[in-house]
Amino acid sequence: MANLEHHNKPLWLAIGFALIACLGFLDYMAGYEFSFSLFYLAPITLIAWFTGRRLGFVASATSAVVWLLADMAAGHPYSHYAIHYWNSAIRLGFFVIVTLLLSALREALEREQGMARTDYLTGLLNARYFHDRLRQEIDRSHRFNHPFTLAYLDLDDFKSVNDLFGHDTGDRVLQKVAGIMKRQLRKTDIVARLGGDEFALLLPETGHEAAQTAVSKLRFSLLDEMQKQQWPVTFSIGLLTCMDASLSVGDLIKMADELMYSVKKGTKNNIGYAIHGQSGQSSPNAVLPKP
């Protein structure tokens, strides 16, 4: 939604300033006995909400000037010429206050939305929002017939870190893992903390070979960092590549989770993978750690 609003900024600006011009013309045609100043709030609100505070100030100043010109052109008599400018300044102040309130409300709303979809500890997406993004990717894959890959990652022996070093160190481990994943993966990839020491990765438009290469590289980067910090943590990963979009969100996450657990119950510190093909069947395989 935010991206859509960002791309439509020129449209909102055009609509807003067109409305200001129309209101100025109506203000002039109606004469000084009728006031249209309240209606200028509509385009100011539109511009401030959809394009930001700075352009909201521009819209406020433009509205105040347009009202002043319409009022002067309508021949409104005042006892002193400075009253024109005083009234215009008062209206400008009112418009600016409205713009400030609207921008503050928008920023608070965006913060709340951000908190509702991110994990407080790692800054990654949370499980609920990840499910939404995965559903969107399923729909997109169905529409364009592009593959995507889902990875389910679990930290082996994470409990021992909390037991040996304390929960503060455990939190540092999770934050370090999250930071490495965000840096290592593409900007288009989606990383989430599903809860505890479990993470999920969504790699859009990524086939099996590319996903295997990217996740293997990520795993070894994570292992290298754990060794540097002397944390006894390894990583079990389930990697599911979908060549079609015939499965639901729950089915996909369950399959990736089962792949991860098959690794965790076996050797640990490994990647289990499967390909869900056009036939709707999944072929499980295993990727052995590099020596």
C-alpha positions in Angstrom: 0.0 0.0 0.0 2.8 2.4 0.9 4.6 1.7 -2.4 1.4 2.3 -4.3 1.0 5.7 -2.6 4.6 6.6 -3.2 4.3 5.9 -7.0 1.1 7.9 -7.1 2.5 11.0 -5.5 2.4 13.1 -8.8 -1.3 12.1 -9.2 -2.2 13.2 -5.6 -0.3 16.5 -6.2 -2.1 17.1 -9.5 -5.5 16.4 -7.9 -4.8 18.5 -4.8 -3.6 21.6 -6.6 -6.3 21.3 -9.2 -8.9 21.3 -6.4 -7.2 24.4 -4.9 -7.4 26.2 -8.2 -11.1 25.2 -8.6 -11.9 26.4 -5.0 -10.1 29.7 -5.8 -12.2 30.2 -8.9 -15.4 29.4 -7.0 -14.4 31.7 -4.2 -13.9 34.5 -6.7 -17.2 33.8 -8.5 -19.2 33.6 -5.2 -18.0 37.0 -4.1 -16.7 38.1 -0.7 -20.0 37.4 1.0 -19.5 33.7 0.9 -16.4 32.1 2.5 -14.8 28.9 1.0 -11.8 28.8 3.4 -13.0 25.6 5.1 -13.1 23.7 1.8 -9.4 24.3 1.2 -8.8 21.7 3.9 -9.8 18.9 1.5 -6.9 19.3 -0.9 -4.5 20.2 1.9 -5.5 17.0 3.7 -5.2 15.0 0.5 -1.7 16.3 -0.3 -0.4 16.2 3.3 -1.6 12.6 3.8 -0.4 11.0 0.6 2.7 13.0 -0.2 4.1 14.2 3.1 4.5 17.1 5.5 6.7 19.3 3.2 4.3 19.3 0.3 1.4 19.7 2.8 3.1 23.0 3.8 3.3 24.0 0.1 -0.4 23.2 -0.3 -1.2 25.3 2.8 0.7 28.3 1.5 -0.8 28.0 -1.9 -4.3 27.8 -0.5 -3.7 30.9 1.6 -2.4 32.8 -1.4 -5.2 31.7 -3.6 -7.8 32.7 -1.0 -6.1 36.1 -0.7 -6.1 36.7 -4.4 -9.8 35.6 -4.8 -10.8 37.8 -1.9 -9.0 40.8 -3.2 -10.3 40.2 -6.8 -13.9 39.9 -5.4 -13.5 43.5 -4.1 -14.0 42.7 -0.4 -14.0 46.1 1.4 -11.9 46.5 4.5 -11.2 49.4 6.7 -7.4 48.9 6.2 -5.6 47.1 3.3 -3.5 45.2 5.9 -6.5 43.2 7.0 -6.3 41.2 3.7 -2.9 40.0 4.7 -3.8 39.5 8.4 -6.7 37.2 7.5 -4.6 35.4 5.0 -1.9 34.8 7.6 -4.4 33.5 10.1 -5.8 31.1 7.5 -2.2 30.0 6.7 -1.5 29.3 10.3 -4.7 27.2 10.6 -3.8 25.2 7.4 -0.2 24.6 8.7 -1.6 23.4 12.1 -3.9 20.9 10.2 -0.9 19.8 8.1 1.2 19.2 11.2 -1.5 17.2 12.9 -2.2 15.1 9.8 1.5 14.3 9.3 1.9 13.4 12.9 -1.1 11.1 12.7 0.3 9.5 9.6 3.7 8.9 11.1 2.1 7.4 14.3 0.0 5.1 12.1 3.0 4.0 10.1 4.9 3.3 13.3 2.0 1.2 14.6 1.8 -0.7 11.4 5.5 -1.3 11.5 5.4 -2.6 15.0 2.4 -4.9 14.1 4.4 -6.6 11.4 8.0 -6.8 12.8 9.6 -8.8 15.6 10.6 -6.5 18.4 14.0 -8.2 19.1 15.5 -8.7 15.6 13.6 -6.2 13.5 12.6 -8.9 11.1 9.1 -9.6 9.9 6.9 -11.5 12.4 5.1 -14.7 11.6 1.8 -13.1 10.8 3.1 -10.7 8.3 5.3 -13.4 6.8 2.2 -15.5 6.1 0.7 -12.5 4.3 3.8 -12.0 2.1 3.9 -15.8 1.4 0.3 -15.7 0.3 1.0 -12.8 -2.0 4.0 -14.7 -3.5 1.8 -17.7 -4.1 -0.7 -15.6 -5.9 2.0 -13.9 -8.0 3.6 -17.3 -8.8 0.2 -18.6 -9.9 -0.3 -15.5 -12.1 3.1 -15.4 -13.8 4.2 -19.1 -13.4 7.4 -18.2 -11.7 9.1 -20.5 -9.1 9.9 -19.4 -5.6 11.7 -21.0 -2.6 10.8 -21.2 1.0 13.4 -21.9 3.7 12.8 -22.9 7.3 15.8 -22.3 9.6 16.3 -23.5 13.2 19.2 -22.9 15.5 20.7 -26.1 16.8 21.5 -26.3 20.6 20.3 -22.7 21.1 19.1 -23.6 24.6 22.7 -24.3 25.6 23.6 -20.7 24.8 21.0 -19.5 27.2 22.0 -22.0 29.8 25.8 -21.3 29.6 25.9 -17.6 28.8 22.5 -16.2 29.8 19.5 -14.9 27.9 21.1 -11.6 27.0 23.7 -13.6 25.0 20.9 -15.6 23.5 19.2 -12.4 22.3 22.6 -11.3 20.8 22.8 -14.6 18.9 19.3 -14.1 17.5 20.1 -10.5 16.5 23.4 -11.5 14.9 21.7 -14.2 12.9 19.0 -11.8 11.8 21.6 -9.2 10.8 23.6 -11.6 8.7 20.6 -12.9 6.9 19.5 -9.3 6.0 22.9 -8.4 4.7 23.5 -11.6 2.9 20.2 -12.0 1.0 18.8 -9.8 -1.7 16.6 -6.8 -1.0 13.7 -8.6 -2.7 14.1 -11.6 -0.3 11.9 -11.7 2.8 13.3 -12.8 6.2 11.1 -13.4 9.2 11.4 -14.7 12.8 8.6 -17.1 13.3 9.2 -17.4 17.0 11.9 -18.6 19.5 15.0 -19.6 17.5 13.1 -20.4 14.2 13.4 -18.2 11.1 11.9 -18.3 7.6 13.2 -17.1 4.3 11.1 -16.4 1.2 13.1 -16.1 -2.1 10.9 -14.9 -4.9 11.5 -16.0 -8.4 14.2 -18.3 -7.3 14.6 -21.9 -8.6 16.2 -24.8 -6.8 19.8 -24.4 -7.9 19.9 -20.7 -7.2 18.2 -21.2 -3.8 20.6 -24.0 -2.9 23.6 -21.8 -3.6 22.3 -18.8 -1.8 21.1 -20.7 1.3 24.3 -22.8 1.5 26.4 -19.6 1.4 24.2 -18.1 4.0 24.6 -21.1 6.3 28.4 -21.1 6.1 28.4 -17.4 6.8 26.3 -18.0 9.9 28.5 -20.9 11.0 31.6 -18.7 10.6 30.1 -16.0 12.8 29.1 -18.5 15.5 32.6 -19.9 15.6 34.1 -16.4 15.8 31.9 -15.6 18.8 32.5 -19.1 20.3 28.8 -19.8 20.4 27.9 -23.5 20.2 25.2 -23.0 17.6 24.7 -24.7 14.2 21.8 -24.5 11.7 19.3 -27.0 10.5 17.4 -25.8 7.4 14.5 -27.1 5.3 14.5 -25.7 1.7 11.4 -26.1 -0.4 11.3 -24.9 -4.0 7.9 -24.5 -5.5 7.6 -24.8 -9.3 3.9 -24.1 -9.1 1.4 -22.5 -6.7 -0.9 -25.4 -6.0 -0.3 -25.5 -2.2 -1.6 -23.2 0.5 0.4 -21.1 2.9 -0.1 -23.6 5.7 0.9 -26.6 3.5 4.1 -24.9 2.3 5.2 -23.9 5.8 4.4 -27.4 7.1 6.5 -29.0 4.3 9.5 -26.7 4.9 9.2 -27.3 8.7 9.1 -31.1 8.2 12.3 -30.9 6.0 14.0 -28.9 8.7 13.0 -31.4 11.4 14.2 -34.3 9.3 17.6 -32.7 9.4 17.4 -31.8 13.0 16.5 -35.4 14.0 19.4 -36.7 11.9 22.8 -35.1 11.6 21.8 -31.5 12.4 23.8 -28.7 10.9 22.6 -29.5 7.4 20.1 -28.6 4.7 17.2 -30.8 3.7 15.5 -29.8 0.5 12.6 -30.7 -1.8 11.1 -29.6 -5.1 7.4 -29.3 -5.4 6.8 -29.7 -9.2 4.1 -29.2 -11.7 2.6 -32.6 -10.9 2.0 -31.5 -7.3 4.4 -34.1 -6.0 7.4 -33.3 -3.9 10.8 -35.0 -4.3 12.9 -34.9 -1.1 16.7 -34.8 -1.3 19.5 -33.8 1.0 22.4 -31.4 0.7 25.5 -32.6 2.6 27.7 -30.0 4.4 30.8 -29.0 2.5 34.0 -30.3 4.0 
